């Protein structure tokens, strides 16, 4: 599951070797800081992996994080909010994803 929020981008999966946890991964550490704080878990650095940073969390913690993200939604334009919270470099990358998704538009 890919999730883009005003704090960043994460990829959440359930690994076979940790079926009771959700592995939440990111390419930048900042995207995981809120979730790591909420779960009282350290961010694990995996320099040779596709996603350099990760945290392992329970389903309940992940649900709380997602719900809190929804509860905090108070903007009417996501791309503009990203400029405010993550800056222009992240905004540019997000814009590329937005543009690429036009390939699947009806």
C-alpha positions in Angstrom: 0.0 0.0 0.0 1.4 3.3 -1.0 0.3 6.3 1.1 1.1 9.9 0.4 0.4 12.3 3.3 1.4 15.8 4.1 4.3 14.4 6.1 5.6 12.2 3.3 5.4 8.9 1.3 5.4 5.4 2.7 5.0 1.9 1.4 3.3 -0.5 3.8 3.6 -4.3 3.4 3.2 -7.4 5.5 6.4 -9.4 5.3 6.3 -13.2 5.5 8.9 -13.3 8.2 6.9 -10.8 10.4 3.2 -11.6 9.8 2.0 -10.0 13.0 3.6 -6.6 12.0 3.2 -4.1 9.2 6.5 -3.1 7.7 6.3 0.6 6.8 9.1 1.7 4.5 10.2 5.0 3.0 13.0 6.4 0.9 13.5 9.3 3.3 13.6 9.2 7.1 11.3 12.2 7.6 8.3 10.3 6.1 8.5 7.8 9.0 9.2 10.1 11.9 5.5 10.6 13.0 4.8 6.9 12.8 8.0 6.0 14.7 7.1 8.4 17.4 3.5 7.2 17.7 4.7 3.5 17.9 7.6 4.4 20.2 9.8 2.5 17.7 13.2 3.3 16.2 13.5 3.9 12.5 15.6 1.1 11.0 18.1 2.1 8.3 18.7 -0.4 5.5 21.1 1.3 3.2 21.1 -1.5 0.5 17.3 -1.8 0.3 15.0 -0.2 -2.2 13.4 1.7 0.7 16.2 2.8 3.0 14.2 3.4 6.1 11.5 1.3 7.9 9.6 0.7 11.0 7.7 -2.4 12.1 4.3 -1.6 13.7 1.2 -3.4 14.9 -2.0 -3.2 12.8 -3.5 -1.1 15.6 -0.7 1.5 15.5 -0.9 1.7 11.7 -4.7 2.2 11.9 -4.2 5.0 14.5 -1.6 6.7 12.3 -3.9 6.5 9.2 -6.9 7.7 11.2 -5.0 10.6 12.7 -3.8 11.6 9.3 -7.4 11.7 8.1 -8.5 13.7 11.3 -5.8 16.3 10.6 -6.9 16.8 7.0 -7.7 20.5 6.8 -6.5 21.6 3.4 -8.3 21.9 0.0 -5.2 21.3 -2.2 -2.8 18.4 -1.4 -0.1 19.5 -3.8 0.0 23.0 -2.3 0.1 21.6 1.2 3.1 19.5 0.3 5.1 22.6 -0.6 4.4 23.9 2.9 5.2 20.7 4.8 7.9 19.1 2.7 9.2 21.7 0.3 9.7 22.1 -3.4 11.9 18.9 -4.0 9.2 16.6 -2.5 6.5 18.6 -4.3 8.3 18.1 -7.7 8.6 14.3 -7.1 4.9 14.1 -6.0 4.0 16.0 -9.2 5.7 13.4 -11.3 3.6 10.7 -9.7 0.4 12.8 -10.2 1.4 13.3 -13.9 2.2 9.6 -14.4 -1.1 8.5 -13.0 -2.8 10.2 -16.0 -1.8 7.1 -18.0 -4.6 5.1 -16.2 -7.3 7.8 -16.2 -10.6 6.9 -17.7 
